[in-house]
């Protein structure tokens, strides 16, 4: 359990989560766009990332 928290609370992963949250807020503020659109847009960015940071970014946007 502590390994999971150590992997989440690194500076890099926290910045990636915050970037996902920022994109999610910006997309959510636009009329007519939804969470599915935000995840679809971020999917192209996260396609070449490692798996855990990519999932953190998508969860931040969600």
C-alpha positions in Angstrom: 0.0 0.0 0.0 2.8 2.4 0.8 4.4 1.7 -2.6 1.2 3.0 -4.3 1.3 6.2 -2.3 5.0 6.6 -3.0 4.3 6.3 -6.8 1.4 8.7 -6.7 3.0 11.4 -4.6 6.1 12.1 -6.7 6.6 15.6 -8.1 6.2 14.4 -11.7 3.0 12.5 -11.1 1.5 15.3 -9.1 2.3 17.7 -12.0 0.7 15.3 -14.5 -2.4 15.0 -12.4 -2.6 18.8 -12.1 -2.3 19.2 -15.8 -5.1 16.7 -16.3 -7.3 18.6 -13.9 -6.5 21.9 -15.7 -7.5 20.4 -19.1 -10.6 18.9 -17.5 -11.7 22.2 -16.1 -11.1 24.0 -19.4 -13.0 21.5 -21.4 -15.8 21.3 -18.8 -16.2 25.1 -18.9 -16.9 25.0 -22.7 -20.5 24.6 -23.6 -21.4 21.4 -25.4 -18.2 19.5 -24.4 -18.1 16.7 -21.9 -15.8 14.4 -20.0 -15.7 11.9 -22.9 -14.4 14.7 -25.2 -11.7 15.6 -22.6 -10.6 12.0 -22.2 -10.6 11.6 -26.0 -8.4 14.6 -26.5 -6.0 13.6 -23.7 -5.8 10.1 -25.1 -3.8 11.3 -28.1 -1.3 13.0 -25.6 -1.1 10.0 -23.3 -0.6 7.4 -26.1 3.2 7.6 -26.0 3.5 8.0 -22.2 4.2 5.3 -19.6 1.1 3.6 -18.3 0.8 5.0 -14.7 1.4 8.7 -15.5 -1.0 8.4 -18.5 -3.7 7.0 -16.3 -3.1 9.6 -13.6 -3.6 12.3 -16.2 -6.8 10.8 -17.6 -8.1 10.4 -14.0 -7.3 14.0 -13.3 -9.3 15.1 -16.3 -12.2 12.9 -15.4 
